[in-house]
Amino acid sequence: MAKGRGSARKVSCEDCFFSRNLLCALPDDEPCATFRPAHPDGLRPPRQLRFQFRQERRTQAVWAFPTAQEQAALHT
């Protein structure tokens, strides 16, 4: 089984941007789905995965319909 990060610390509402700026309206004291870490430079969007283009490897189609002559040859 895969193990999670052992050294990662748990997040809390005190670490949330919304809680620190008195913008949180939830009564719970546990992190919610809208948790965003509080940074000195303000609210930052979550990191996104980079999109990488793949190199085109094939110059021909893997499979193609047979031509009319090939189909006629099959049925003769």
N, C-alpha and C positions, 0 to 999 in steps of 0.2 A: 504494500500500500504506500501511497505517497504521503509524505509527512509535510506539514505546514512549516512555516518559518518559526524556528524555536526562539530566535532572539528578537522578533518583532514585538514591540510593546502594544498593549491593548489600548484602543482609543476610548476616550470618554467624552461626555458632553462638555467638559471644561476645555477640551482641545478643539471644539467645533467653532467655526467662524460665526455661525448664527448665534450660538450661546454667548460668546464673548462680546458680541455687538448688540446684545439684548434683542435679537430678532427672532429667537426661537419661541414658538407658541405651544410647544408640547410639554406636558407635565412630567413625562418620564425622565429619569436620570440615566438612561442608557442610550447609546448612539442609535440614530435612526437611519433610514435610507437616504436622507438628504444630508448626511454628515459630510462636511468639507473641512479640511484642516485649516486652522487659523495661521496665516502667514503675515509677516510684517508688511508685505507689499499688497495685501488685500486678498480678495477672493479670486482664485484662479480656477479655470475649468479643469476637470480631470484629464489626465494624460490620455492621448489617443494612440492607437497603434499606427505605425507608419505603413503606408501603402507602397509596396514595391512591385514594379512591373517585372514579369517573367520574360526571359528571352524566348523568342519564337524558335522552337526546336524542329518543327516539321515543315517541310516545304510541300508535301503532298498529303492528300486526305488519306486516312487510314483505310477507309472503305468507300467504294463508289458503286453506283448502280452499273450493271453490265450494259454495254452498248447494244444497239438493235441487232448488229451482226452477231454478237456473242450470244444473245438470247435466241436468235434464229438457229444458230449452230447447236444449241442445247436441245432444241425440239425437232431436229431433223433426223 
